[in-house]
């Protein structure tokens, strides 16, 4: 079980991201630290550690392709692929 200190740090980062006016560099640093804490708490979510990461990437590519085809009018109303 992780200590309260790391969970408190994560909560503080989240609160600061919501309430504070960071410079872009400060915001990037906070997000980087937040990601490191989350990966420490949940190592299975690291990129490449979980097959789901690859599945999400494939799904994102598919959604992008469907969106582009829909914008070009190449999808019919029922979302079936054009012949």
C-alpha positions in Angstrom: 0.0 0.0 0.0 1.3 3.4 -0.8 1.8 6.0 1.8 -0.5 8.9 2.4 2.4 11.3 1.4 2.3 10.3 -2.3 -1.5 10.3 -2.4 -1.5 13.7 -0.8 1.1 14.9 -3.4 -1.2 13.7 -6.2 -4.2 15.5 -4.7 -2.1 18.7 -4.3 -1.0 18.5 -7.9 -4.6 18.0 -9.1 -5.8 20.9 -7.0 -3.1 23.2 -8.2 -3.7 22.3 -11.8 -7.4 23.3 -11.4 -6.9 26.4 -9.3 -3.5 27.9 -10.1 -2.4 30.1 -13.0 0.7 28.2 -14.1 3.1 29.2 -16.8 3.3 26.6 -19.6 6.6 25.3 -18.1 5.1 24.9 -14.6 2.0 23.2 -15.9 4.1 20.8 -18.0 6.2 20.0 -14.9 3.2 19.4 -12.8 1.6 17.1 -15.4 4.9 15.2 -15.8 5.1 14.6 -12.0 1.4 13.6 -11.9 2.0 11.1 -14.6 5.0 9.6 -12.7 3.0 9.3 -9.5 0.1 7.6 -11.4 2.4 5.2 -13.0 4.0 4.4 -9.7 0.5 3.8 -8.2 -0.7 1.8 -11.2 2.4 0.3 -13.1 0.1 -1.6 -15.4 -0.9 1.6 -17.1 2.6 2.4 -18.4 2.9 2.6 -22.2 3.9 -0.7 -23.5 3.2 -2.5 -20.3 -0.3 -3.3 -21.1 -1.9 -4.7 -24.3 -4.8 -2.3 -23.8 -2.5 0.6 -24.6 -2.0 -0.8 -28.1 -5.8 -1.5 -28.4 -6.5 2.2 -27.5 -4.0 3.4 -30.1 -5.7 1.2 -32.8 -9.1 2.4 -31.8 -7.9 6.1 -31.9 -6.6 5.5 -35.5 -9.9 3.9 -36.5 -12.0 6.8 -35.0 -9.8 9.3 -36.8 -10.3 7.5 -40.1 -14.1 7.2 -39.6 -14.2 10.9 -38.7 -12.2 11.9 -41.8 -14.4 9.7 -44.0 -17.5 11.2 -42.5 -16.3 14.7 -43.0 -15.6 13.9 -46.7 -19.1 12.4 -47.1 -17.8 9.0 -47.8 -19.8 7.3 -45.0 -23.5 6.6 -45.4 -25.9 7.5 -42.7 -25.9 4.1 -41.1 -22.1 4.3 -40.8 -21.4 1.4 -43.2 -18.3 1.5 -45.3 -18.7 2.7 -48.9 -18.5 0.1 -51.6 
